Amino acid sequence: MTKINQKFLIFTVVTLLLAAMVFLMFASSRGDSATTDESTHIISGYLANIDGDYNLNTEHPYLGKKINTLPLLFMNLNLDQSESYFNVKSDYYYDSWRESRQLGNDFLYKMGNDADRILQAVRSVPMTLAIVFGLVLFVIINQVFGIWIATVSLILYCFSPDILAHARLANTDLWITVFYFLSIISFSYYLSKPNYQRLLLAAIIFGLTLSVKFSSVILFPVLIILWIVKYKTAKLNLWQNFKKSLWPAIIFLIISWVIVWANYGFSTLMPSKYEQILDKNYYNQILVKTQTFAKYFKPAQYYKGVAILSSNSFGSRPAYLLGEQKYGGWWYYFPVAYAVKTPLPILILLLGSIIYYFSIGKKLIFNDYLIITPIVIYLLISMMQKLDIGVRHLLPIMPFIFIWCAKFMVEFYNKYRNQKSRIF
């Protein structure tokens, strides 16, 4: 097969896979009412775009929500500002999740807006993102691991029930999935040949990742471990390289935080001194107890979101698993949920890869750690917290799982083919 024919075949396969993904997402989303979180995300992003209001739904950063709701800026929508949310939003220490949820539902279904039209417009953004990311995923994997691993990975991505289900919703799960992957890849790109251009790219993407979901803080240990592994596998002196990397690390963090702050419009909000208001239930005691620090943290709304997430993640929220309900959840919730929700072929490939690589005593190289580390660290930290509310929280590790499964399939096939050729 000539190079021209091979490129045409690859182009055709990639196009058909992404076209199938488009059909499955758009067709299945038509007529669906808003999920429990979508209405809040929609009104939150919309208010941030039109008024610079970063007080609604603060437990999620705003970048993904603002981009999702950009189509709404071209629609003539009604917004009743007499709702209870607008009466409490100025209280920095109050978590207005009840009022926010009510406002979101009323915005869609009680203010004279066309809910179906709003949902179709907003959902089209993450669905478009899913298609673009599929193409980017293919290109990057092809560069790092080769064409066959890239093709198999794309097949697994395009037909993943979890990706298809959540990429068609106006939530933040797909955004963290995309940027978690890109942040790790851009950081490894910097590690392969450190220079300030690559450092800038990695820092910008890391800042964008922090701006789409607070769970992105898991990247800190992931990137540190990858840095250690990179120098260990290259047999370089870790201490010497630590001293060399100190200044680039400071630059990396500063640039990342400027990106985060920019996504809050460089807000200079200075929280007032906390005062208990009798008719309000201040759920978030972490925010109250750290009020002094909150004053100096910019943007203050981001710190509020981190505090709320901390309360939710390590508090005692109700969870459901295998017919049982329990406050605080189970440490094994996510492995079990993933096993139940994941197609059997993926589970077989994961188990088969572990058995196979152990049996042959495979020596891991940096590219192997590049896949394994983001999966293991993310899963371990997820198991430590108590926010057990759905397998969608494991979405960021799924592209890495697809790559791992594809890599195993291609390597196993190549070894079997070589052995067969020697026999015959």
C-alpha positions as CSV (number, residue, x, y, z in Angstrom):
1,M,0.0,0.0,0.0
2,T,1.4,3.4,-1.0
3,K,1.7,6.2,1.5
4,I,-1.0,8.2,-0.3
5,N,-3.4,5.2,-0.1
6,Q,-2.5,4.6,3.6
7,K,-3.1,8.3,4.5
8,F,-6.5,8.2,2.7
9,L,-7.5,5.0,4.5
10,I,-6.5,6.5,7.9
11,F,-8.4,9.7,7.1
12,T,-11.5,7.7,6.1
13,V,-11.4,5.5,9.2
14,V,-11.0,8.5,11.6
15,T,-13.7,10.5,9.8
16,L,-16.2,7.5,10.0
17,L,-15.4,7.0,13.7
18,L,-16.0,10.6,14.6
19,A,-19.1,10.8,12.4
20,A,-20.5,7.8,14.2
21,M,-19.8,9.5,17.5
22,V,-21.5,12.7,16.3
23,F,-24.6,10.7,15.4
24,L,-24.8,8.7,18.7
25,M,-24.4,11.9,20.8
26,F,-26.7,14.2,19.0
27,A,-29.4,11.6,18.3
28,S,-29.5,10.4,21.9
29,S,-29.6,13.9,23.4
30,R,-32.6,15.1,21.5
31,G,-35.7,15.5,23.7
32,D,-33.8,14.8,27.0
33,S,-34.8,17.1,29.8
34,A,-32.1,18.7,31.9
35,T,-30.2,16.5,34.3
36,T,-30.0,17.4,38.0
37,D,-26.8,19.5,37.6
38,E,-27.2,20.9,34.1
39,S,-29.6,23.7,35.0
40,T,-27.3,25.0,37.7
41,H,-24.3,24.9,35.4
42,I,-26.2,26.6,32.6
43,I,-27.4,29.6,34.7
44,S,-24.0,29.8,36.4
45,G,-22.1,30.1,33.2
46,Y,-24.7,32.5,31.7
47,L,-24.6,34.9,34.6
48,A,-20.8,34.8,34.6
49,N,-20.9,35.8,30.9
50,I,-23.4,38.6,31.1
51,D,-22.8,40.1,34.5
52,G,-19.4,38.8,35.7
53,D,-21.2,37.0,38.5
54,Y,-18.9,34.4,40.0
55,N,-21.0,33.7,43.1
56,L,-23.4,31.1,41.7
57,N,-22.4,27.4,41.8
58,T,-19.0,28.2,43.1
59,E,-18.1,24.6,43.8
60,H,-17.2,24.4,40.1
61,P,-14.8,26.7,38.4
62,Y,-16.2,28.8,35.5
63,L,-14.2,28.3,32.3
64,G,-16.1,25.2,31.0
65,K,-19.4,26.6,32.1
66,K,-18.8,30.0,30.4
67,I,-17.8,28.4,27.1
68,N,-20.7,26.0,27.2
69,T,-23.2,28.9,27.5
70,L,-21.7,31.2,24.9
71,P,-24.5,30.3,22.4
72,L,-27.0,31.7,24.9
73,L,-25.5,35.2,24.4
74,F,-27.1,35.2,20.9
75,M,-30.6,34.3,22.3
76,N,-33.2,36.7,23.8
77,L,-33.7,35.0,27.2
78,N,-35.7,36.0,30.2
79,L,-34.1,36.2,33.7
80,D,-36.1,37.1,36.8
81,Q,-33.7,38.7,39.2
82,S,-36.3,38.7,42.0
83,E,-35.3,35.1,42.7
84,S,-34.0,34.3,46.2
85,Y,-30.5,33.7,44.9
86,F,-30.0,37.4,44.1
87,N,-30.9,38.2,47.7
88,V,-28.1,36.0,49.2
89,K,-25.4,36.1,46.6
90,S,-23.5,38.9,48.4
91,D,-22.9,36.7,51.4
92,Y,-19.5,35.2,50.7
93,Y,-19.7,32.7,53.5
94,Y,-23.1,31.3,52.6
95,D,-23.3,28.3,50.2
96,S,-26.4,29.2,48.2
97,W,-26.7,25.8,46.5
98,R,-30.4,25.5,47.2
99,E,-31.2,28.9,45.8
100,S,-28.8,28.3,42.8
101,R,-30.6,25.0,41.9
102,Q,-34.0,26.7,42.1
103,L,-32.8,29.6,40.0
104,G,-31.4,27.2,37.4
105,N,-34.6,25.2,37.2
106,D,-36.8,28.3,37.0
107,F,-34.6,29.8,34.3
108,L,-35.2,26.7,32.1
109,Y,-38.8,25.9,32.9
110,K,-40.6,28.9,34.6
111,M,-39.4,32.2,33.1
112,G,-40.9,31.8,29.6
113,N,-37.7,30.5,28.0
114,D,-37.6,27.6,25.5
115,A,-35.8,24.9,27.6
116,D,-35.3,22.5,24.7
117,R,-33.7,25.2,22.6
118,I,-31.4,26.3,25.4
119,L,-30.4,22.7,26.2
120,Q,-29.7,21.9,22.5
121,A,-27.6,25.1,22.1
122,V,-25.6,24.5,25.3
123,R,-25.1,20.8,24.8
124,S,-23.8,21.3,21.3
125,V,-20.6,22.8,22.8
126,P,-19.4,19.8,24.8
127,M,-20.4,17.5,22.0
128,T,-18.3,19.6,19.6
129,L,-15.5,19.5,22.1
130,A,-15.7,15.7,22.3
131,I,-15.3,15.5,18.5
132,V,-12.3,17.9,18.4
133,F,-10.7,16.0,21.4
134,G,-11.1,12.7,19.5
135,L,-9.1,14.1,16.6
136,V,-6.5,15.6,19.0
137,L,-6.3,12.4,20.9
138,F,-5.6,10.4,17.7
139,V,-2.9,12.9,16.5
140,I,-1.1,12.9,19.9
141,I,-1.2,9.1,20.4
142,N,0.0,8.6,16.8
143,Q,3.0,10.8,17.5
144,V,3.8,9.1,20.8
145,F,2.8,5.5,20.3
146,G,2.2,4.9,16.6
147,I,-0.7,4.7,14.2
148,W,-2.2,1.4,15.3
149,I,-2.4,2.2,19.0
150,A,-3.9,5.6,18.0
151,T,-6.5,3.9,15.8
152,V,-7.6,1.4,18.4
153,S,-7.6,4.1,21.1
154,L,-9.9,6.2,19.0
155,I,-12.3,3.3,18.5
156,L,-12.5,2.7,22.2
157,Y,-13.0,6.4,22.8
158,C,-15.7,7.0,20.2
159,F,-17.8,4.0,21.4
160,S,-17.2,4.4,25.1
161,P,-20.7,4.5,26.8
162,D,-19.3,6.8,29.5
163,I,-17.8,9.2,27.1
164,L,-20.9,9.2,24.9
165,A,-23.3,9.6,27.9
166,H,-21.5,12.6,29.5
167,A,-20.1,14.4,26.5
168,R,-23.6,15.3,25.5
169,L,-24.4,17.0,28.7
170,A,-23.7,20.6,29.8
171,N,-21.6,19.6,32.7
172,T,-17.9,20.1,33.5
173,D,-16.9,16.4,33.3
174,L,-15.7,16.4,29.7
175,W,-13.8,19.6,30.2
176,I,-11.7,18.1,33.0
177,T,-11.2,14.9,30.9
178,V,-9.8,16.9,28.0
179,F,-7.6,19.2,30.0
180,Y,-6.4,16.5,32.4
181,F,-5.0,14.6,29.4
182,L,-3.6,17.6,27.6
183,S,-1.9,18.9,30.8
184,I,-0.1,15.6,31.4
185,I,0.9,15.3,27.7
186,S,2.1,18.9,27.6
187,F,4.1,18.4,30.8
188,S,5.8,15.3,29.4
189,Y,6.5,17.2,26.2
190,Y,8.4,19.8,28.3
191,L,10.2,17.1,30.2
192,S,11.4,15.5,27.0
193,K,13.3,18.7,26.0
194,P,13.0,21.4,28.7
195,N,12.8,25.0,27.4
196,Y,10.8,28.1,28.2
197,Q,8.5,27.7,25.2
198,R,7.4,24.2,26.2
199,L,7.2,25.4,29.9
200,L,4.9,28.2,28.9
201,L,2.6,25.8,26.9
202,A,2.5,23.4,29.9
203,A,1.8,26.2,32.4
204,I,-1.1,27.6,30.3
205,I,-2.7,24.2,29.8
206,F,-2.3,23.5,33.5
207,G,-3.9,26.8,34.4
208,L,-6.8,26.0,32.1
209,T,-7.2,22.6,33.7
210,L,-7.4,24.2,37.2
211,S,-10.1,26.5,35.7
212,V,-12.5,23.8,34.7
213,K,-12.8,21.6,37.8
214,F,-11.3,21.6,41.3
215,S,-10.5,17.9,41.1
216,S,-7.7,19.0,38.8
217,V,-5.5,19.5,41.9
218,I,-4.8,15.8,41.6
219,L,-2.5,16.8,38.8
220,F,0.0,18.1,41.4
221,P,1.2,14.7,42.6
222,V,0.8,13.2,39.1
223,L,3.2,15.8,37.6
224,I,5.6,15.5,40.5
225,I,5.8,11.7,40.1
226,L,6.3,12.0,36.3
227,W,9.1,14.4,36.9
228,I,10.8,12.0,39.3
229,V,10.3,9.0,37.0
230,K,11.6,11.0,34.0
231,Y,14.9,11.7,35.7
232,K,15.1,8.3,37.4
233,T,14.6,6.4,34.1
234,A,17.2,8.6,32.4
235,K,19.5,7.8,35.4
236,L,20.2,11.5,36.1
237,N,21.0,13.0,39.5
238,L,17.6,13.8,41.1
239,W,18.9,16.4,43.5
240,Q,20.9,18.4,40.9
241,N,17.9,18.4,38.6
242,F,15.6,19.5,41.4
243,K,17.8,22.6,41.9
244,K,17.7,23.3,38.2
245,S,14.0,22.8,38.1
246,L,13.1,25.1,41.0
247,W,13.0,28.3,39.0
248,P,11.0,26.8,36.1
249,A,8.6,25.3,38.7
250,I,8.0,28.8,40.2
251,I,7.4,30.3,36.7
252,F,5.1,27.3,35.9
253,L,2.9,28.0,39.0
254,I,2.8,31.7,38.6
255,I,1.7,31.5,34.9
256,S,-0.9,28.8,35.8
257,W,-2.4,31.0,38.5
258,V,-2.6,34.0,36.3
259,I,-4.6,31.9,33.9
260,V,-6.9,30.9,36.7
261,W,-7.3,34.5,37.9
262,A,-8.0,35.6,34.4
263,N,-10.9,33.2,34.2
264,Y,-12.5,35.0,37.1
265,G,-12.1,38.4,35.4
266,F,-9.1,39.2,37.7
267,S,-11.7,39.6,40.5
268,T,-10.4,41.6,43.5
269,L,-13.2,40.6,45.8
270,M,-12.3,41.1,49.5
271,P,-14.6,39.0,51.7
272,S,-16.0,40.9,54.7
273,K,-15.7,39.7,58.2
274,Y,-17.9,36.6,58.9
275,E,-21.1,37.3,60.7
276,Q,-23.7,34.6,61.5
277,I,-27.2,35.4,60.1
278,L,-29.8,33.5,62.1
279,D,-32.0,32.5,59.2
280,K,-29.2,31.1,57.1
281,N,-27.6,27.6,57.5
282,Y,-23.8,28.0,56.9
283,Y,-23.0,24.5,55.7
284,N,-19.4,25.2,55.0
285,Q,-17.4,25.6,58.2
286,I,-14.1,25.2,56.5
287,L,-14.7,28.6,54.7
288,V,-15.8,30.2,58.0
289,K,-12.8,28.9,60.0
290,T,-10.3,30.0,57.3
291,Q,-11.8,33.5,56.7
292,T,-8.5,35.3,57.4
293,F,-6.7,33.4,54.7
294,A,-9.6,33.8,52.3
295,K,-9.2,37.6,52.4
296,Y,-5.7,37.4,50.8
297,F,-6.4,34.6,48.3
298,K,-7.2,35.8,44.8
299,P,-9.6,35.1,43.3
300,A,-11.6,34.7,46.5
301,Q,-14.4,32.9,44.7
302,Y,-11.9,30.2,43.6
303,Y,-10.9,29.7,47.3
304,K,-14.6,29.5,48.2
305,G,-15.0,26.7,45.6
306,V,-12.1,24.8,47.0
307,A,-13.4,25.0,50.5
308,I,-16.9,23.8,49.4
309,L,-15.4,20.9,47.5
310,S,-13.3,19.9,50.5
311,S,-16.4,19.9,52.7
312,N,-18.3,17.8,50.1
313,S,-15.4,15.4,49.4
314,F,-14.5,14.5,53.0
315,G,-17.9,15.1,54.6
316,S,-20.7,12.6,55.1
317,R,-22.8,12.7,52.0
318,P,-25.2,9.9,51.1
319,A,-24.1,7.4,48.5
320,Y,-25.6,4.4,46.7
321,L,-23.9,1.2,45.7
322,L,-25.3,-2.2,44.7
323,G,-28.7,-1.7,46.4
324,E,-27.3,-0.2,49.5
325,Q,-27.4,3.4,50.7
326,K,-24.8,4.8,53.2
327,Y,-23.6,8.2,54.4
328,G,-19.9,8.7,53.7
329,G,-19.7,6.1,51.0
330,W,-17.3,3.2,50.6
331,W,-13.5,3.3,49.9
332,Y,-14.1,0.7,47.1
333,Y,-17.0,2.6,45.5
334,F,-15.1,3.8,42.4
335,P,-13.5,0.4,41.5
336,V,-16.8,-1.3,41.8
337,A,-18.8,1.4,40.0
338,Y,-16.2,1.3,37.1
339,A,-16.4,-2.5,36.9
340,V,-20.2,-2.4,36.8
341,K,-20.5,0.4,34.3
342,T,-17.6,-0.6,31.9
343,P,-18.1,-2.9,28.9
344,L,-16.8,-6.4,29.5
345,P,-14.2,-6.2,26.6
346,I,-12.4,-3.3,28.3
347,L,-12.3,-5.1,31.7
348,I,-11.0,-8.3,29.9
349,L,-8.3,-6.2,28.2
350,L,-7.3,-4.5,31.5
351,L,-7.0,-7.8,33.4
352,G,-5.3,-9.5,30.4
353,S,-2.7,-6.7,30.2
354,I,-1.8,-7.0,33.9
355,I,-1.5,-10.8,33.7
356,Y,0.5,-10.6,30.4
357,Y,3.0,-8.0,31.4
358,F,3.6,-9.6,34.8
359,S,4.1,-13.0,33.0
360,I,6.7,-11.7,30.6
361,G,8.4,-9.5,33.3
362,K,7.9,-6.3,31.2
363,K,10.3,-3.5,32.1
364,L,8.4,-0.2,32.2
365,I,9.7,2.8,30.3
366,F,8.7,6.4,30.7
367,N,5.9,6.2,28.2
368,D,4.4,3.3,30.2
369,Y,4.5,5.5,33.4
370,L,2.9,8.3,31.4
371,I,-0.2,6.1,31.0
372,I,-0.2,4.3,34.4
373,T,0.6,7.2,36.7
374,P,-2.5,9.4,35.8
375,I,-4.8,6.4,36.3
376,V,-3.4,5.1,39.6
377,I,-3.0,8.4,41.4
378,Y,-6.4,9.7,40.3
379,L,-8.1,6.5,41.3
380,L,-6.3,6.3,44.7
381,I,-7.2,9.8,45.6
382,S,-10.8,9.3,44.5
383,M,-11.0,6.3,46.7
384,M,-9.8,8.3,49.7
385,Q,-12.5,11.0,49.5
386,K,-16.2,10.4,50.2
387,L,-17.9,12.0,47.3
388,D,-19.3,8.8,45.8
389,I,-21.9,10.1,43.4
390,G,-21.1,8.5,40.0
391,V,-18.6,6.9,37.7
392,R,-18.5,10.1,35.7
393,H,-15.9,11.3,38.2
394,L,-13.5,8.8,36.7
395,L,-13.9,10.2,33.2
396,P,-10.5,11.9,33.2
397,I,-8.6,8.6,33.5
398,M,-10.6,6.9,30.6
399,P,-8.5,8.2,27.7
400,F,-5.4,6.7,29.4
401,I,-7.2,3.4,29.9
402,F,-8.1,3.4,26.2
403,I,-4.4,4.0,25.3
404,W,-3.3,1.2,27.7
405,C,-5.8,-1.3,26.3
406,A,-4.9,-0.4,22.7
407,K,-1.2,-0.6,23.5
408,F,-1.6,-4.1,25.0
409,M,-3.7,-5.3,22.0
410,V,-1.1,-4.1,19.5
411,E,1.9,-5.4,21.4
412,F,0.2,-8.8,22.0
413,Y,-0.8,-9.1,18.4
414,N,2.7,-8.2,17.1
415,K,4.3,-10.7,19.5
416,Y,1.9,-13.5,18.4
417,R,2.4,-12.6,14.7
418,N,6.2,-12.8,15.1
419,Q,6.0,-16.1,16.9
420,K,3.7,-17.5,14.3
421,S,6.0,-16.5,11.5
422,R,8.9,-18.3,13.2
423,I,6.8,-21.5,13.6
424,F,5.8,-21.5,9.9
